Amino acid sequence: MSTSVTVKTKLYCGSYCTNTVNGQKASNTISAEFAVKALGNKLFPSHSFKVECSENNTWTITVTSTPLDTAERLIISEVGDFAASLPHPDFMPSAPQMQDELVARIRRVFTDIKQQKAQ
C-alpha cells in the first residue's frame, strides 16, 4: 500500500512555496518541483518517493519504498561503511570484535527506523 499526499505550489516573491502538509512546508528558488521534493524529504525521511505534477500547480508525492526497503538500503550502506573502516590487514581486529562492531551498526540502523516510525 502506498502513501501519498497532494501538494499545491505558488510563486511568491521569487520562491516556489508549497502549502502546509502535516505541519510542514518548503520553498525553493529553482523550481516548484524542487520545493515539492524538499517537502517530501521532510514528510518522508529515509523513504524513496516520486513527485508528479497534475495541473494548476497541484503535485502528488507518493512513497515508493517500504520501511523494510529502507532498512535493507541502510544495512547495506552500513556494511559498506564498516568494510571501508577496516584497518590494514596487518592490524586486523579479531573476528568477535568485527562481529560486535557490525552488530552495533545494524542495531543503530533499526533504532533510527523505530524512532522515525514513532514520529
C-alpha positions as CSV (number, residue, x, y, z in Angstrom):
1,M,0.0,0.0,0.0
2,S,1.4,3.4,-1.0
3,T,1.2,6.6,0.9
4,S,0.6,9.8,-1.0
5,V,-0.2,13.4,-0.3
6,T,-1.4,16.2,-2.5
7,V,0.5,19.5,-2.5
8,K,-0.2,22.9,-4.0
9,T,2.6,25.3,-5.0
10,K,2.7,29.0,-5.8
11,L,5.3,31.5,-6.8
12,Y,5.8,34.1,-4.1
13,C,8.5,36.8,-4.1
14,G,10.7,34.8,-6.3
15,S,10.3,31.5,-4.4
16,Y,8.2,28.5,-5.2
17,C,6.3,27.7,-2.0
18,T,4.3,24.6,-1.0
19,N,1.2,24.7,1.1
20,T,1.4,23.3,4.6
21,V,1.0,19.5,4.8
22,N,1.1,17.7,8.2
23,G,2.6,20.8,9.7
24,Q,5.4,21.0,7.2
25,K,6.1,23.3,4.2
26,A,9.0,24.0,1.9
27,S,10.2,26.5,-0.6
28,N,12.9,26.7,-3.4
29,T,14.0,29.4,-5.7
30,I,14.8,27.0,-8.6
31,S,11.5,25.3,-9.3
32,A,8.2,24.2,-7.9
33,E,9.4,20.6,-8.3
34,F,12.4,21.2,-6.1
35,A,10.1,22.7,-3.4
36,V,7.8,19.7,-3.6
37,K,10.8,17.3,-3.3
38,A,12.1,19.3,-0.3
39,L,8.7,18.8,1.3
40,G,8.8,15.1,0.5
41,N,12.1,14.8,2.3
42,K,10.6,16.5,5.4
43,L,7.4,14.4,5.3
44,F,9.0,11.0,4.4
45,P,12.6,11.0,5.7
46,S,14.6,7.9,4.7
47,H,12.0,6.9,2.2
48,S,12.1,6.9,-1.6
49,F,9.2,8.9,-3.2
50,K,8.2,10.3,-6.5
51,V,6.6,13.6,-7.3
52,E,4.2,14.2,-10.1
53,C,2.5,17.4,-11.3
54,S,-1.1,17.0,-12.4
55,E,-2.5,20.5,-13.2
56,N,-2.7,24.0,-11.9
57,N,0.4,23.7,-9.6
58,T,-1.0,20.6,-7.9
59,W,1.5,17.9,-7.1
60,T,1.3,14.4,-5.7
61,I,4.1,13.0,-3.5
62,T,3.9,9.2,-3.4
63,V,6.1,7.0,-1.2
64,T,7.7,4.2,-3.3
65,S,9.6,2.4,-0.6
66,T,8.6,0.4,2.5
67,P,10.3,0.6,5.9
68,L,11.8,-2.8,5.0
69,D,13.3,-1.4,1.8
70,T,14.7,1.5,3.7
71,A,16.2,-0.9,6.3
72,E,17.8,-3.0,3.6
73,R,19.3,0.0,2.0
74,L,20.7,1.4,5.3
75,I,22.1,-2.0,6.3
76,I,23.9,-2.4,3.0
77,S,25.3,1.1,3.4
78,E,26.4,0.3,7.0
79,V,28.2,-2.9,5.9
80,G,30.0,-0.9,3.2
81,D,31.0,1.8,5.7
82,F,32.2,-1.0,8.1
83,A,34.3,-2.7,5.4
84,A,35.8,0.7,4.4
85,S,36.8,1.3,8.0
86,L,38.7,-1.9,8.4
87,P,42.4,-1.3,9.2
88,H,45.3,-2.5,7.3
89,P,45.4,-6.4,7.1
90,D,48.5,-6.4,9.5
91,F,46.3,-4.8,12.2
92,M,43.0,-6.6,11.7
93,P,40.8,-6.9,14.8
94,S,39.7,-10.3,15.9
95,A,36.5,-11.9,14.4
96,P,34.5,-11.3,17.6
97,Q,35.5,-7.6,17.6
98,M,34.4,-7.2,14.0
99,Q,31.2,-9.0,14.7
100,D,30.4,-6.8,17.7
101,E,31.1,-3.6,15.6
102,L,28.9,-4.8,12.7
103,V,26.0,-5.8,15.1
104,A,26.3,-2.4,16.8
105,R,26.0,-0.6,13.5
106,I,23.0,-2.7,12.4
107,R,21.3,-2.0,15.8
108,R,21.8,1.7,15.2
109,V,20.0,1.4,11.9
110,F,17.0,-0.3,13.4
111,T,16.9,2.2,16.3
112,D,16.8,5.0,13.8
113,I,14.0,3.3,11.9
114,K,12.0,2.7,15.1
115,Q,12.4,6.4,16.1
116,Q,11.2,7.6,12.7
117,K,8.2,5.3,12.8
118,A,7.3,6.7,16.3
119,Q,7.3,10.3,15.0
